Amino acid sequence: MLKNKIFLGFLLLCGLFAACEKKKDFDPDAQLEIDKAVIKKYLDALPAGTVDMTADPSGLSYQILSSGTTPFPKLTDSIQVSYKGRVLGANNTFEDIPLDKPISLKLDALMPGWQIALPKIAKGGQIRMIIPSTLAYKNFSQGTSIPPYSILDYTVTLVDINKKTK
């Protein structure tokens, strides 16, 4: 009986120390450097000439697959998009919105990676984006399919733009 009480007390003490453990703060600059290295390694491993990515100063890598025709979206616009999203290097997609069923989104409410990339294409355009975690969900998970610090790989078609009217 005494052994059980000591064991239970030990477990409670361990739980107390575990609960008091300070979590490491998110350092966006350090994480961006880590993400850039992972993205570079991923792109370097692809067969030569298959992907021609442009590196944005923000850390975003993108490839314009089709530029589309005017107009270009502004941050204040709502957009209709179809897309496929996956964690970089994963075979399965975590979200797939088909072209025949686009969804409407407010551009300024989206993750920073989308806000940077989508104004680079016009209506009807398509872009592939590799978004570092610092421009996506940072150190937060999104359900079971997107773990913390995930680098995201999206291919987005800008179906339509709903310009904000004054």
C-alpha positions as CSV (number, residue, x, y, z in Angstrom):
1,M,0.0,0.0,0.0
2,L,2.8,2.4,0.9
3,K,4.6,1.5,-2.4
4,N,1.4,2.5,-4.3
5,K,1.2,5.8,-2.5
6,I,4.8,6.6,-3.2
7,F,4.4,5.6,-6.9
8,L,1.3,7.8,-7.2
9,G,3.1,10.7,-5.5
10,F,6.0,10.3,-7.9
11,L,3.7,10.3,-10.9
12,L,1.9,13.5,-9.6
13,L,5.3,15.1,-9.0
14,C,6.4,14.2,-12.6
15,G,3.2,15.6,-14.0
16,L,3.7,18.9,-12.0
17,F,7.2,19.3,-13.5
18,A,6.0,18.5,-17.0
19,A,3.2,21.1,-16.7
20,C,5.7,23.7,-15.6
21,E,8.0,23.2,-18.5
22,K,8.5,26.4,-20.4
23,K,7.7,26.1,-24.1
24,K,10.3,27.5,-26.5
25,D,9.3,30.8,-28.1
26,F,8.7,30.9,-31.8
27,D,11.6,32.7,-33.5
28,P,10.4,33.6,-37.0
29,D,13.9,34.6,-38.3
30,A,15.6,31.4,-37.2
31,Q,12.6,29.3,-38.4
32,L,12.7,31.0,-41.8
33,E,16.3,30.1,-42.3
34,I,15.5,26.5,-41.4
35,D,12.5,26.5,-43.8
36,K,14.6,28.0,-46.6
37,A,17.2,25.3,-46.2
38,V,14.5,22.6,-46.4
39,I,12.9,24.1,-49.4
40,K,16.3,24.4,-51.2
41,K,17.1,20.8,-50.4
42,Y,13.7,19.7,-51.7
43,L,14.0,21.7,-55.0
44,D,17.6,20.6,-55.5
45,A,16.5,17.0,-55.3
46,L,13.9,17.4,-58.1
47,P,15.0,16.4,-61.7
48,A,16.6,19.3,-63.5
49,G,14.2,21.5,-65.4
50,T,11.0,20.1,-63.9
51,V,10.4,23.0,-61.6
52,D,11.5,26.6,-62.1
53,M,10.8,28.4,-58.8
54,T,11.3,32.0,-58.0
55,A,12.4,33.0,-54.5
56,D,10.6,35.9,-53.1
57,P,12.5,38.0,-50.4
58,S,9.9,36.9,-47.9
59,G,11.0,33.3,-48.2
60,L,8.1,32.2,-50.4
61,S,9.1,30.2,-53.5
62,Y,6.7,30.3,-56.4
63,Q,6.2,29.3,-60.0
64,I,3.7,31.0,-62.2
65,L,2.2,28.2,-64.3
66,S,-0.2,30.5,-66.1
67,S,-0.3,34.3,-65.7
68,G,-4.0,34.7,-66.5
69,T,-5.6,37.9,-67.9
70,T,-6.4,41.1,-66.1
71,P,-7.4,42.1,-63.6
72,F,-5.0,41.2,-60.8
73,P,-6.3,40.8,-57.3
74,K,-5.7,43.4,-54.5
75,L,-5.6,42.5,-50.8
76,T,-9.0,44.1,-50.3
77,D,-10.6,41.8,-53.0
78,S,-12.5,38.6,-52.5
79,I,-11.3,35.8,-54.8
80,Q,-12.6,32.5,-56.1
81,V,-10.0,29.8,-56.2
82,S,-9.6,26.1,-56.7
83,Y,-6.4,24.5,-55.2
84,K,-4.6,21.5,-53.9
85,G,-2.6,21.8,-50.7
86,R,-0.1,19.4,-49.2
87,V,2.7,19.5,-46.7
88,L,6.0,19.8,-48.6
89,G,7.3,16.3,-49.5
90,A,4.1,14.5,-48.6
91,N,2.3,12.4,-51.2
92,N,-1.2,13.1,-50.0
93,T,-3.1,16.3,-50.2
94,F,-4.7,17.8,-47.1
95,E,-7.2,19.8,-49.1
96,D,-8.4,19.6,-52.7
97,I,-10.9,22.2,-54.1
98,P,-11.8,21.2,-57.7
99,L,-11.9,23.7,-60.5
100,D,-15.7,23.2,-61.0
101,K,-16.4,24.0,-57.4
102,P,-14.2,27.0,-56.5
103,I,-14.5,28.6,-53.1
104,S,-14.7,32.3,-52.3
105,L,-12.1,33.8,-49.9
106,K,-11.2,37.2,-48.7
107,L,-7.6,37.7,-49.7
108,D,-6.6,39.8,-46.7
109,A,-7.9,37.1,-44.4
110,L,-5.6,34.4,-45.8
111,M,-2.2,33.3,-44.6
112,P,0.7,35.7,-45.6
113,G,2.0,33.3,-48.2
114,W,-1.2,33.5,-50.2
115,Q,-1.3,37.3,-49.7
116,I,2.2,37.6,-51.2
117,A,1.7,35.1,-54.1
118,L,-1.8,35.6,-55.5
119,P,-1.4,39.2,-56.6
120,K,1.4,37.9,-58.9
121,I,-1.2,36.2,-61.1
122,A,-4.4,37.6,-62.8
123,K,-7.8,36.1,-63.2
124,G,-7.6,32.6,-64.7
125,G,-3.9,32.3,-63.7
126,Q,-2.3,29.4,-61.9
127,I,0.5,29.5,-59.4
128,R,2.4,26.9,-57.4
129,M,3.6,28.2,-54.0
130,I,6.0,26.6,-51.5
131,I,5.2,28.5,-48.3
132,P,7.6,28.5,-45.3
133,S,6.0,27.9,-42.0
134,T,6.6,31.5,-41.0
135,L,4.2,32.6,-43.8
136,A,1.7,29.8,-43.0
137,Y,0.6,28.3,-39.7
138,K,4.0,28.9,-37.9
139,N,4.3,26.6,-34.9
140,F,0.6,25.7,-34.8
141,S,-0.9,22.5,-36.1
142,Q,-4.0,22.4,-38.2
143,G,-5.8,19.2,-37.2
144,T,-4.0,16.0,-37.8
145,S,-2.9,16.6,-41.4
146,I,-0.7,19.8,-40.9
147,P,1.8,19.5,-38.0
148,P,3.5,22.5,-36.4
149,Y,6.3,24.2,-38.5
150,S,4.9,22.7,-41.7
151,I,6.1,24.0,-45.1
152,L,3.1,24.0,-47.4
153,D,3.0,23.3,-51.1
154,Y,-0.1,24.7,-52.9
155,T,-1.1,24.8,-56.5
156,V,-3.8,27.5,-56.9
157,T,-6.0,28.5,-59.8
158,L,-7.5,32.1,-59.5
159,V,-10.9,31.5,-61.0
160,D,-12.4,34.9,-60.4
161,I,-11.9,38.2,-58.6
162,N,-14.7,40.1,-56.9
163,K,-13.4,43.6,-56.7
164,K,-14.3,45.6,-53.6
165,T,-16.5,48.5,-54.6
166,K,-16.6,51.8,-52.7
